[in-house]
Amino acid sequence: MELMNEQFRLAARPVGLPKDSDWQRTEEPLRAPEDGEIVVQTLMLSLDPAMRGWMNDAPSYIKPVGLGEVMRAGGVGKVIASRSPRFAVGDIVSGAPGVQRYWVGPAGDKYGGWQKIDLRLAPLSAWLNVLGMPGMTAYFGLTEVGQPKAGETVLVSGAAGAVGMTVGQVARQRGCRVVGIAGGPEKCDFVVRELGFDACIDYKAGQLREGLKQHCPNGVDVYFDNVGGDILDTVLTRINMKARIVICGAISQYNTTTGVKGPANYLALLVKRARMEGMVVFDYAERYHEAIATMGAWLQAGQMRSKEDIVDGLDNFPAALNMLFEGKNFGKLCLQVAPL
Ligand SMILES: NC(=O)c1ccc[n+]([C@@H]2O[C@H](COP(=O)([O-])OP(=O)(O)OC[C@H]3O[C@@H](n4cnc5c(N)ncnc54)[C@H](OP(=O)(O)O)[C@@H]3O)[C@@H](O)[C@H]2O)c1
């Protein structure tokens, strides 16, 4: 039976927030798999801030999506045809299907391409969150780059989001004082009550400086930065001697039309003999299994939470993606494409 595929392709390079006209909706028959290939039906897509960067024609850690190409996206799906010894029909897998209903191509190997996931450990959406790419980012970014020690103060922005929620929960497990920064009272409440952070500062209330003084009275030892811009600049005024700043992302700058704003207060790094270091999750691909084992056990023991915000329907992709840049997602943003 010939299946029809449906895709979202990049039609134009966006200026500022992506518009509907930056996308092209296409339909085409799905080709049959060749030797070593599989066909995956997309069940759920991961909508990530990084997707905005991949739409720009600029050098980065991964090549830009070309005009006319299917938009790149991570996701989970079901193997519906297999000519690879690695997978059987019915396997539930995680990989990068792109924004489309079906994916066909080489099955990949142990560290690249598709991987089987175990739904007994956690539900499907958690495999796009705590046990997926954002969770791996949080775990390795915090432990390897942030190197928190028990008793230290760890501050994280985007605290109610996918990466931020896991950073804070891992830091708690490490015995740190954990403070979040998030937008709005509802998100801050969730971070403290449900995730067990010691405090959360609502940056939209305009009291970040005062909040940092109140909730980080002994300064900041590790700052895990997801947002960049003015928040990073303000945090730099509160760092401790030998502080570690993990540059994970800068979502406040991704749609800028006037140039990325760098930190004016960077000399704090000199005064405090501190360091600021970037990280890219893919560098840790060979160690994902360690983080999955550790955090999977915490999830099962009820010591960790994975909150997702699931939008239904491939058609809603353009509007759903923009939710990230407007703070409208509450938890890891996922797009349900087909039922399990
Ligand atoms: N380096 C890596 O390998 C890697 C991997 C994954 C993700 N990342 C980065 O990690 C960061 C978080 O990603 P995520 O997937 O966890 O997204 P997320 O936090 O689940 O969602 C994005 C959140 O960012 C906040 N935000 C949006 N615009 C903002 C602004 N102008 N100022 C401050 N906050 C703003 C909003 O929360 P509020 O309502 O709280 O404002 C929004 O809900 C992003 O910068 C992303 O690029 C990096």
Ligand as a Chemical Component Dictionary entry (heavy atoms), coordinates in Angstrom:
data_LIG
# 
_chem_comp.id                   LIG 
_chem_comp.type                 NON-POLYMER 
_chem_comp.pdbx_formal_charge   0 
_chem_comp.three_letter_code    LIG 
# 
loop_
_chem_comp_atom.comp_id 
_chem_comp_atom.atom_id 
_chem_comp_atom.alt_atom_id 
_chem_comp_atom.type_symbol 
_chem_comp_atom.charge 
_chem_comp_atom.model_Cartn_x 
_chem_comp_atom.model_Cartn_y 
_chem_comp_atom.model_Cartn_z 
_chem_comp_atom.pdbx_ordinal 
LIG N1  N1  N 0  23.240 23.693 24.004 1  
LIG C1  C1  C 0  22.452 22.671 23.734 2  
LIG O1  O1  O 0  22.893 21.586 23.373 3  
LIG C2  C2  C 0  20.981 22.846 23.921 4  
LIG C3  C3  C 0  20.100 21.757 23.834 5  
LIG C4  C4  C 0  18.738 21.977 24.091 6  
LIG C5  C5  C 0  18.276 23.263 24.384 7  
LIG N2  N2  N 1  19.167 24.284 24.415 8  
LIG C6  C6  C 0  18.724 25.646 24.778 9  
LIG O2  O2  O 0  18.124 25.601 26.053 10 
LIG C7  C7  C 0  17.193 26.656 26.169 11 
LIG C8  C8  C 0  15.866 26.108 26.705 12 
LIG O3  O3  O 0  15.313 25.212 25.748 13 
LIG P1  P1  P 0  14.018 24.348 26.119 14 
LIG O4  O4  O 0  13.842 23.350 25.040 15 
LIG O5  O5  O -1 14.126 23.895 27.510 16 
LIG O6  O6  O 0  12.846 25.430 25.976 17 
LIG P2  P2  P 0  11.750 25.770 27.088 18 
LIG O7  O7  O 0  12.471 26.407 28.230 19 
LIG O8  O8  O 0  10.901 24.589 27.337 20 
LIG O9  O9  O 0  10.858 26.837 26.352 21 
LIG C9  C9  C 0  11.285 28.112 26.073 22 
LIG C10 C10 C 0  11.027 29.076 27.256 23 
LIG O10 O10 O 0  11.949 30.147 27.173 24 
LIG C11 C11 C 0  11.421 31.252 27.859 25 
LIG N3  N3  N 0  11.619 32.474 27.074 26 
LIG C12 C12 C 0  11.151 32.743 25.832 27 
LIG N4  N4  N 0  11.523 33.981 25.459 28 
LIG C13 C13 C 0  12.223 34.495 26.493 29 
LIG C14 C14 C 0  12.866 35.749 26.722 30 
LIG N5  N5  N 0  12.848 36.712 25.807 31 
LIG N6  N6  N 0  13.497 35.934 27.902 32 
LIG C15 C15 C 0  13.517 34.981 28.851 33 
LIG N7  N7  N 0  12.929 33.769 28.697 34 
LIG C16 C16 C 0  12.294 33.556 27.537 35 
LIG C17 C17 C 0  9.919  30.997 28.046 36 
LIG O11 O11 O 0  9.696  30.707 29.414 37 
LIG P3  P3  P 0  9.216  31.856 30.446 38 
LIG O12 O12 O 0  7.723  31.851 30.361 39 
LIG O13 O13 O 0  9.769  31.401 31.714 40 
LIG O14 O14 O 0  9.773  33.152 29.931 41 
LIG C18 C18 C 0  9.683  29.763 27.202 42 
LIG O15 O15 O 0  8.618  28.980 27.699 43 
LIG C19 C19 C 0  17.103 27.312 24.804 44 
LIG O16 O16 O 0  17.918 28.456 24.773 45 
LIG C20 C20 C 0  17.665 26.255 23.877 46 
LIG O17 O17 O 0  18.174 26.786 22.693 47 
LIG C21 C21 C 0  20.488 24.107 24.200 48 
# 
loop_
_chem_comp_bond.comp_id 
_chem_comp_bond.atom_id_1 
_chem_comp_bond.atom_id_2 
_chem_comp_bond.value_order 
_chem_comp_bond.pdbx_ordinal 
LIG N1  C1  SING 1  
LIG C1  O1  DOUB 2  
LIG C1  C2  SING 3  
LIG C2  C3  SING 4  
LIG C2  C21 DOUB 5  
LIG C3  C4  DOUB 6  
LIG C4  C5  SING 7  
LIG C5  N2  DOUB 8  
LIG N2  C6  SING 9  
LIG N2  C21 SING 10 
LIG C6  O2  SING 11 
LIG C6  C20 SING 12 
LIG O2  C7  SING 13 
LIG C7  C8  SING 14 
LIG C7  C19 SING 15 
LIG C8  O3  SING 16 
LIG O3  P1  SING 17 
LIG P1  O4  DOUB 18 
LIG P1  O5  SING 19 
LIG P1  O6  SING 20 
LIG O6  P2  SING 21 
LIG P2  O7  DOUB 22 
LIG P2  O8  SING 23 
LIG P2  O9  SING 24 
LIG O9  C9  SING 25 
LIG C9  C10 SING 26 
LIG C10 O10 SING 27 
LIG C10 C18 SING 28 
LIG O10 C11 SING 29 
LIG C11 N3  SING 30 
LIG C11 C17 SING 31 
LIG N3  C12 SING 32 
LIG N3  C16 SING 33 
LIG C12 N4  DOUB 34 
LIG N4  C13 SING 35 
LIG C13 C14 SING 36 
LIG C13 C16 DOUB 37 
LIG C14 N5  SING 38 
LIG C14 N6  DOUB 39 
LIG N6  C15 SING 40 
LIG C15 N7  DOUB 41 
LIG N7  C16 SING 42 
LIG C17 O11 SING 43 
LIG C17 C18 SING 44 
LIG O11 P3  SING 45 
LIG P3  O12 DOUB 46 
LIG P3  O13 SING 47 
LIG P3  O14 SING 48 
LIG C18 O15 SING 49 
LIG C19 O16 SING 50 
LIG C19 C20 SING 51 
LIG C20 O17 SING 52 
# 
